[in-house]
Amino acid sequence: MKYDRLTRRHFLQGLGGASLTLPLLPSLISRADAQTMTTPRFFVSTWVGHGGLSVDNAYPLDATVNLTDATLYADSAGDGPHVAKWGRLLDLKRTHAEGNAARTQPMPDLDAGAARVSPLIGSFVEDSLLEKLNVLRGIDFLHFGGHTRGYLGNFTNRDGGVDNGLADTPVPTIDAVISGSNKFYSAADRTLLRAPVVNAARTHLSSFRSGTGVANNPYQAGSLGEWFTLLFNGLNTVPGQVDPRVSLVDRVHADYVRLARSPFGPGRRISNEDRTRLEEYIAGVDSIGNRMRALVSAGCTVPSIPQSQRALFLREGEADWDWTGNTDSIAQRQADQRLVLETINMMIVNAFLCGTTRMVVRTMSSLRDQWDPTIFNTPSQSETQRTDAHGMLFHNHTLQDRQTHLLQSQRFFFQYGYMDLVRRMSQAQVLPGVTLLDQSLVHWSSESGPSTHDAKSVPAIIAGGAGGYFQTGRYVDYTNRTRNVRGRWGNMWKAGLPQNRLLANFALAMGLSPSDYELSDAAYATKFPSRGNRVPGYGDPFIEPGDDRVPYPPAMIADMSTKLPLL
């Protein structure tokens, strides 16, 4: 058989299906990328507006459980050591009756006598999934925040709080930093992406770098139809058949074999150096094929969303304009909200398996249904003029009927929005024997902790071990029980660990190193010369003043890029 002379065109033709006529150069793919095939990781963060769920409703009741002490920091300024407490979630389940006497406020039994971790984390969470959760208490913003939307690191996205000295500098949120790293999305992964991070949030929770500042993540989805269009429109993957993208890579590889490896073909004249370069590059091309095959075999399918459902979206219960013109009954409204939550969860899992995204930031409504002030019989304790949800509920969230309503709302979204997704991810395999949940970090949080407009002790529930980064199945209370802090308004509170450290752990769990995410201290009044002027953790390191003592000692700030303790 006679072959034409080997030319650059032959190489480009053989590799063009995957490289789009890029020249064959060593810089196209590194040796590490070519030789290493890692199992992908996945990230979802869910945020609930306002917060305000009481400690009794969010966490196990102290008086009813036995927790183990763990010293985090030694004695400081005569205040004693900072001692955390932890226990296995399975050991902390109690019935409503067993804990009722220890409650600070009566609440209905939403679990019909069944044991659960807390009213929020109800009996609908099966034991097998409890073993995949971590429930963290005592995650604090370093500022109080007022209305805080920058919970993923762009802390300037807030109302209230004190700016940090030289500049109140906007930064990208941690999801943008992770998604921009080649340690999270490889070159092969990016060939499949439709959205590096799906932005299903209305309040700029996901911020990407734009010029010298930041802008709202443009990969937005609200309605079911928008989710489908963003992630699946035009994607053809038929169960039981090979994805056409895999076939393309197979053809490229076959051409490579014909051109470079045939003993009678032009490949015999390739120099050793060029052959090494070619082998490295084609190994990277082959990894794309392996990645695609793994996704297809794991169950990549395009979901079916009926046209009649595509206009549905997750409504915001506090915002009356979201319900304008909707005449459905309350029962139908709640059924629609559940349908939206579960359908979005289905699409997230399918998108993860298909490789069209591996990251989602989403908002849950602060209320389950449109605000109706007639449901309350108790007077407001701090509002006499306003009758909207913001004034009547979130400025009065400690009243029993408001707290009950708030619990029922957050529990609804936790059950059908968060735990439904966790369950689906535990049932889907990204590779044989490896579930999506095994490789994921699925985060639940809210705008504030037990006190609305105060970003202290913000709840943090994490599902999944992120490929083995975290131990799971634990409840950890990071608050310093022995150190009472008097706030600027005379309120007494107990400090925990900074949110900046949690965000750094998100990046670490997704495979990044501190050098990949740490910020320069140039824009901040707080300096770190001993760390090469790199800020530990992620986000502004400024501790807002006004307390009678410093809530976060220097050793705690210095540790913000280290793994969270007890996990």
N, C-alpha and C positions, 0 to 999 in steps of 0.2 A: 504494500500500500504506500502511495506517495503522499507526503505531507508538504504543504506550502511552507515557506520559510517563516519561522516564528517572528511575529511582529508585536509591537505594543498593542496594536488593534486586537490581536488574538486574546491577549490578557484582558483587555477591557471588555471584549465581547464575552469572555468566559465568566468574568466577575460582575458584569453589569447588572444582573438581576438583583444583586444584594447591595452593590456599592454605587449604583447609578453613575457609571463611567468615571468614578474617581480613579486617579492613577494609583498604581501599585507602589505605595511608599511605606516605610516602616512606621511612620507616625500615624497611619490609619488605625492601627490597633496595637495595643501594648502586649508584650509577652504575657503579662499577668492576666489580662482580659482574655487572651486567646486560650490560655491553658486552664483557667479556673472557671468552673460553672457552679455558682452558689445558688442555694434555694432562696427565692425572693421573700421579702418581708412586706408587711402591709400595715397601714396606719389609718385609723378612723378616730376622729375626735368629735364628741357631741357636747353641745353647750345649751344650757337652759337659762333663759333670761330671768333676772331678778334673784333667784335663789330663795333664801328665807326659810328653808325647811329646818325645823328644830333638831337639836342633837338627838332627842328621844325618838324622833321619827326617821332619822337617817342612819343611825348607828345602833349597835347592841347597847343595851342598858348596863351601865357599869355594875350596878348592884346585883345583877342577875347572872353575871358571868365571871369566870376566873381568867385573868390575863397575866402574861409573863412580863416582868420588868426587864428592860434593857437600857443600860446607860449609854447615852449618845455623846455627851460632853461632860467633862469633869467640873468640879465646883468652880464657879466664876463669880467674883465680886461678892462672895459670901451668900449667894442665893442657893447654894446646893447644886448638885449635878442635874443635868437635863436627862430625865429618865422617860423613855418611851414605853408603851405597853403594846403587847401583841398576842394574838391567839389564832388558832385554826378556825376558819369560818364554820366548818361542819360542827365544831364543838360549841359554837355560840348560838345555835338555833334555840329559840324559846317560843312558847305559845304566848298569845296575848294575855291569857290569864296569869301565867307565870311572871309576867313583867308589869302587870297593870298597877300593882301597888307602888312600884318604883317610879312610875311616870310622874312628871311634874304637871301634866295636864291630861284630862281624860280624852281618849280617842276611840272611835269605833274599831271593832275587830274586823279588818278587811280580809282576813285569811280564814274565817270560819273555824277557828280553833286549831288550825294547823300551825306547826312550828315554822318559824322563819328567822332570818338574821335580824331584820328590822321591819317596820311597816313599809318602808320604801322597797327594801330587798325582800319581797314577799315570798310566800310558799310556792309561787309559780316558777321560782328558780330551783331547778332540780339539783340534787347533790353533785352530780357529775359536772355541772357547770359551776357550782360554788367552788369546786376544786380548781377551776380555771380563772377565778376572780382574785383580785386584790382590792380591798376596801381601805382607803387611806383617809385618816382624819388628821387635821392640823397642817394642811398645805396653805401657806399664807402668801399673798402679794406683799411686797415690801412697802407699798403705799396703801392707803385705805380705799381710794379709788372712786367713791361715789358710784356712778354707773360705769362699769368697767367692761369694755368689749375686747380689749387687747390681751385676752387671757393666754394666747399662744405666743406672747413675747413682745408684741407691739404695745407696750404698756401705756404709751401716750394716747391711745385710742380710748379716752375716758372722759368723764365729767367729774371735776373735782380732783383733789390730790395736789401735791406740791411738786413743782418741776425740779429737775436735778441740776442745779448750779448753772453750768455753762450753756446747756442747751437741753430742750425737751425733744430729744432726737427720735423721730420715727424709724423703726427698723422692720425688716420683713418678719413675718411670723415664722415660727420654727418649722412649720410644714413646708414653707417655701424654701427654707434652707435645706431641709432634708431632700426635697424633690429635686433641687438643683445639683445635688451631689451625684457623681458617677459611682459612688459607693452604694447608692440606693437604686438608682436607675442606670443600668449599663447602656452602652450604645445599642446593644441588641434589644433591650427593653424599650428604648425610645422609638424604635421603628414601629412598635405596636400602639403607642400611646395615643389616646384621644384627649386626655386631660391629665397633666402631672398631678394636680390636686383638684378634685371636684369641690367647688365652692357652693354649698347649699346653705348659705347664711346671708342674712340681709344686712348685717351690721358690721361689715368689713372685718369679720373675725379672721379671715385668711387674707394676708397682705403680701403682695409681691413687690420686689424692688422695681422702682420706676424712676429713671434719672437719678437725681440726688436724694429722692425720698422714696415713698412707697405708694402703691395704689391698690385698690381692691382687686383680688384675684379674678381675672377675666373669665375663667372656666366655670361659669355659673349655671346652676340648674335649680328651678323652682318646682314647676308642675311636673307631673309624671311624663308628659310628652317631651319636656325639655331635657329631663334625665335621659330618656331613650335616644333623642336626637344627638345629644352630646356624646354618648358612650357607644351607641350601637348602629346608628344610621349608616346604611351601606355596607355593614359587616356581614359577610356570608360565611357562616360556619355551620355545616349540617352535621348533626350527631351521627357518628358511625362513618363519616367520610373525613378524608384528610383535608385540613384547611388549605386553601389554594396558596396561602403564603408559605406553607411548608413545602408544597410541590415546587414552588419557585426556587427555594433554596436547594432542594434536591437536584433540580436541573442545573443550577450553578455548580453544585458539587460534582455532578457527572461530567460537566464540561471541563472542570478542573482536572479530574482524573484522566480524561481523554488527552488533554493538552500536556499535562505536566508529568504524568506517571507512566504513560505508554513507553515501552522500551524501544518502539520504532518511531515515535512521534518527535515533535520539536523539543519536548522536555529534556531530551538527552543533552541538549546544548545549553541548558540553563546553568549558570555558574552556581557554585555552592552558596555564595552569599545571597544571590537572588532566590535560590531555592529555599533557603532558610526563611527569608522574608515572606515568600509566597506561602510556605507551610504555616507560618505564624498567622498570616492574614486569613487563610482559608479555615484555620482552626476556629477563628472568631466567627466566620460565616457559618461554620458548622454548628457553633454554639447557639446561634440564632435559630437554626433548625431544631436543635434539641429542645430549646426553650419553647418553641411553638408546639412541638409534638407533645411535650409535657402538659402544656395548657390544654391542648385538644383532648388528650387522653384523660385529663382530669375532669372534663365536662364542660368545655367552653361551648355555650349555646347562646343564641340570640333570643332574649325573652320576647314573649308576645304580650303586648299591652293593647287591649281593646281601644278603639278610637273613642268610645264613649267615656273612657276613664282618663284620657290624656290631659284633659284640662284640670283635673283635680290637683290640689296642692295642699301643703300643710299650712293650715290657717293659724294666725296668731290670736289667741283668745282675748288678749287685752285690747286689740285693735279692732274697733267696731267696723272700720272700713273694709276689713277682710271679709266681712259677712254681709255686706250690702247686697240686697236683692236675693239673699238666700232664705227661702221660706220653708226649708226642711225642718222636720221635728228635731229635738235635741238628740233623740236616739239615732236618727239617720245621720246627723252631723258627726256624732261620735263614731258611727260605723264607717263613714267616709274617711275620717281621720285615721282610723286603724288601717283601712285599706291602703291609704297613701303610705303610711309607715311601712307596712309589710311589703308593699310592692317596691318601694325604694330599696328596702333591704335585699329583696330578691335581685334587683338590678345591680346593687353593689357587689354581691357575691358573683354574679355572672361576669361583671366587668373585671373583677379581680382574676377570675379564671381565664378570661379572654385576653388579659394583659392590656386592656384599654385604659385602665388606671390602677394605681395601687394605694391611693390616698384620698380620703374624703374628710372634709370639715363641714359639719352640719349643725343647724340650729333646731332645737325643739321648742315648741310653743310654751310660754309660761303658764298658760291655762288650757284646759282641755276643750272648753267651749266658750262661746261669746259671753262676755261679762254681763251678769244680770244682778244689779244691786238689790233686787227684791228678795233674793234668797237669804239675805242676812237679817237677823233680828236684833243683833247687838249694836249699840252705837259705836261710832268711830272714836278712838281715843286720841287721835292727833289731827284729824281732818274734820272740819265743820262745813266746808263749802263744796269741795270736790266730791263727786259721786261716781267717778270712773274707777276702774280696777286699780290704777296706779295709786290713787289716793286711798281708796277704801279698803283695798286688800294689802298691797305691798308696803304701804305706810302703817298698816295695822296688822301685820302678819302674825303677831304673837297672840292675838285674840283667838279663842278656841275655835269658833266657827270658821274664821279665815284660815287657820292652820289646817283644819280638817279639809277644807276645799283645796288648799295648796297641796296637801299630801295626796289627795285623790288625783289631782292633775299630774303631778310629777310621777306618781306611781304608774299612771296610764302610759306616759311616754317612756318610762323606764322599761315597762313590760313589753309594749308593742313596738317601740322604736329601738331601744338598746338591746334588751335581752333576746328579742326575736332575731336580731342580726347576729348576736353572739352564737345563738343556737344554730342558725343556718351555717355559719362559718365553721362550727364544730363538726358539721355533717358533710362538708365539702373538702375534697382532697386537692391540694395543689400539686402534689407528687404522690405516688403510691405510698401509703402509710403515713403521710404527713398532711395534717389538716390545715386549712386556712387559719384557723384559730391558733394552732401551734406556732405559726410564723407571724402572728399579728400582735398589735397593740391596739386595743379598742377602748377608748377613753370616754368617760362620762364626767361632766363637771357642770358648774353653774356660775352665774355672775357673782354671787355673793355666798357667804357662809350662812350660819344660823340667823345673822342679822342682815337684812337687806341694806344695800348701799354701803356695805362694809366687806371688803374682799379678804377677810381673815377666816381661817379654817374652812376654806372652800373645799367642798367634797371632791374627791378624786377616786373614781372606781375604774380599775383597769382590768380588762379581760385579755387573756392570752399571755404567753411567755416570751413573745418576740424572738422566736428561734432559740430559746433557752436562756435569754438574758435575765429574765425574772423567774424566781420561784413564785408559785401561785398558791391560791387557797388561803390567803391570810388577811386578817384584819390588823392594821397597824395604826395606833394612835400616837402621832408624833408630838402632841402638845406637851409642854412642860407643866405638869400638874402642880408643882411646888413653887412656881414663880408667877405671881400675879402682877400684871402690868396695868397701871392706871393710864387710860388713854386721855387724849386732849379734852374730851367732853366729860371726863369723870367716870367713864365706863371702865369696868375691870375686865380684862381678858387675858388669855394664856397663849403665848406664842408657840408656833410649831416650827416647820422648816420652810424655806423660801420656795415659792413657785418657780423661781429661776432654776432651782435644782431639778425639779420635776421635768421642766422643759429640756434641760440638758440630758436627762435620762431618756427622754423620747429620742433624741438624736443618737445617743449612744446605743440604745436598743435597736435602732434601725441601721447600725453598722458604721456610723460616723465616729470620728475622733474629736477630742476637744479642739484641735487646731482647725477643724472643718467648720465649727460653728461659733467659737468664742469671738466676741466683739472687741475692737480696740477701745481703750479707755479715753481716747483723745477727746471725745465729745462729752465726757462725763466729769463732774467734779470729783467723784470717787476714783482714786488712782490705784494701780496695782503694779508698781515698779518691780517688785520681786518676782512677778509672773511675766515679765517682758511686756508689760502694759496691755495684757490681755485680761478681759473681764471674766471671772469664773462664772459658770452657769450660762444661762442665756437670758438676755434682756438687761434693762437698766438696773444697776446694782445699788441705786440710791435708797436709803432707808428713810422714810418720811419721819420728820421729827414730831414732837408733841407729847410723847409718852414720858412717864416719870423715870423710865430706865430704858436702856437700849435693849430692844427685844431680841435682836439677833447678834450674838457676839462675833468678833472677827474670825474665830475659828470656823464658825458655821458658814460665814460668807466665803471663806477660802475653800470650803468643801463643795461649793455649788456645782463643780464639774465632776464630782465623784458619784458613784452608784448610790442610790437611796439605801439606807440601812434596813436590815431585816427582810429584804426581798432577794 
